[in-house]
Amino acid sequence: MSKKGITYEKGQWLFSMDRLRLQPDHVQSRVRLLQGSATDLVTALRPDTDLPFDNVLCLDAAYHFNTRALFFRQVTHVLKPGGCLGMYDLILSPSFSTRRSLPWKWRVLAKALDIPLVNWMNQQQYEAQLTQAGFDDVDIELLDPAVVFGGLSAHCFKQLSLVNHWHLGHWTHAAYLRVSGYLFGYLATAECWMPAIITARRPLSAGQSAHADKK
Ligand SMILES: C[S@@+](CC[C@H](N)C(=O)[O-])C[C@H]1O[C@@H](n2cnc3c(N)ncnc32)[C@H](O)[C@@H]1O
């Protein structure tokens, strides 16, 4: 089975190509890495003989897309009927009914982290957006922010202590790890963003859901 990966940033794309070159030939021959936007998948993937895909995975990125709704619609053009979209994403905590109820400090943080406000939605709104884009069998599992963000925070501080101990890298790397460690530590208890695993299926055909077909 072949795989294609897309990222927006040239630096990350080049870095991932370097890592792929370290893999054995049989892995390299099955993976293609592209630079392009997830909100314009149809252009980024064309010409592509592998279209449509069996499954699409989007990990830790969709909250940045401008907009996430546009990405969902694009996925329906590149996913096989019956194919699955799987995501790790951030969802607004149930304590916020709408993004309009967000305190100003969260709006500032979203701006600083390049997260469009329109992407801030709670579980119900998120599910509705997937359904509207044409998906069914939507499943959203909220994860414990203390475990996910707390774990990321601990990892950043552990890396920081190694960087300091071995005098590695530039001072900006240490600063980045320190700021990230504090930020994830804050997110672990702030009860605003909930990390979540989401799956949704493209119906086998119009008016016939994959769920119904399995019965
Ligand atoms: C928070 S980072 C996640 C990084 C990833 N978890 C990792 O460990 O490398 C968000 C990622 O979303 C990507 N991204 C943001 N907007 C994008 C877009 N429109 N299309 C494709 N990728 C995008 C960025 O390039 C970045 O790699």
Ligand as a Chemical Component Dictionary entry (heavy atoms), coordinates in Angstrom:
data_LIG
# 
_chem_comp.id                   LIG 
_chem_comp.type                 NON-POLYMER 
_chem_comp.pdbx_formal_charge   0 
_chem_comp.three_letter_code    LIG 
# 
loop_
_chem_comp_atom.comp_id 
_chem_comp_atom.atom_id 
_chem_comp_atom.alt_atom_id 
_chem_comp_atom.type_symbol 
_chem_comp_atom.charge 
_chem_comp_atom.model_Cartn_x 
_chem_comp_atom.model_Cartn_y 
_chem_comp_atom.model_Cartn_z 
_chem_comp_atom.pdbx_ordinal 
LIG C1  C1  C 0  1.283  21.977 15.295 1  
LIG S1  S1  S 1  2.157  21.515 13.847 2  
LIG C2  C2  C 0  2.087  19.771 13.978 3  
LIG C3  C3  C 0  3.373  19.184 13.803 4  
LIG C4  C4  C 0  3.383  17.647 13.938 5  
LIG N1  N1  N 0  2.555  17.167 14.997 6  
LIG C5  C5  C 0  4.789  17.214 14.163 7  
LIG O1  O1  O 0  5.058  16.669 15.190 8  
LIG O2  O2  O -1 5.611  17.468 13.292 9  
LIG C6  C6  C 0  0.979  21.872 12.593 10 
LIG C7  C7  C 0  1.355  21.381 11.208 11 
LIG O3  O3  O 0  0.291  21.760 10.327 12 
LIG C8  C8  C 0  0.858  22.072 9.066  13 
LIG N2  N2  N 0  -0.094 22.910 8.322  14 
LIG C9  C9  C 0  -0.637 24.083 8.714  15 
LIG N3  N3  N 0  -1.471 24.551 7.756  16 
LIG C10 C10 C 0  -1.439 23.634 6.741  17 
LIG C11 C11 C 0  -2.097 23.538 5.489  18 
LIG N4  N4  N 0  -2.957 24.466 5.054  19 
LIG N5  N5  N 0  -1.833 22.458 4.714  20 
LIG C12 C12 C 0  -0.983 21.484 5.132  21 
LIG N6  N6  N 0  -0.344 21.522 6.315  22 
LIG C13 C13 C 0  -0.568 22.587 7.111  23 
LIG C14 C14 C 0  2.133  22.802 9.406  24 
LIG O4  O4  O 0  3.029  22.736 8.324  25 
LIG C15 C15 C 0  2.612  22.003 10.619 26 
LIG O5  O5  O 0  3.427  20.957 10.199 27 
# 
loop_
_chem_comp_bond.comp_id 
_chem_comp_bond.atom_id_1 
_chem_comp_bond.atom_id_2 
_chem_comp_bond.value_order 
_chem_comp_bond.pdbx_ordinal 
LIG C1  S1  SING 1  
LIG S1  C2  SING 2  
LIG S1  C6  SING 3  
LIG C2  C3  SING 4  
LIG C3  C4  SING 5  
LIG C4  N1  SING 6  
LIG C4  C5  SING 7  
LIG C5  O1  DOUB 8  
LIG C5  O2  SING 9  
LIG C6  C7  SING 10 
LIG C7  O3  SING 11 
LIG C7  C15 SING 12 
LIG O3  C8  SING 13 
LIG C8  N2  SING 14 
LIG C8  C14 SING 15 
LIG N2  C9  SING 16 
LIG N2  C13 SING 17 
LIG C9  N3  DOUB 18 
LIG N3  C10 SING 19 
LIG C10 C11 SING 20 
LIG C10 C13 DOUB 21 
LIG C11 N4  SING 22 
LIG C11 N5  DOUB 23 
LIG N5  C12 SING 24 
LIG C12 N6  DOUB 25 
LIG N6  C13 SING 26 
LIG C14 O4  SING 27 
LIG C14 C15 SING 28 
LIG C15 O5  SING 29 
# 
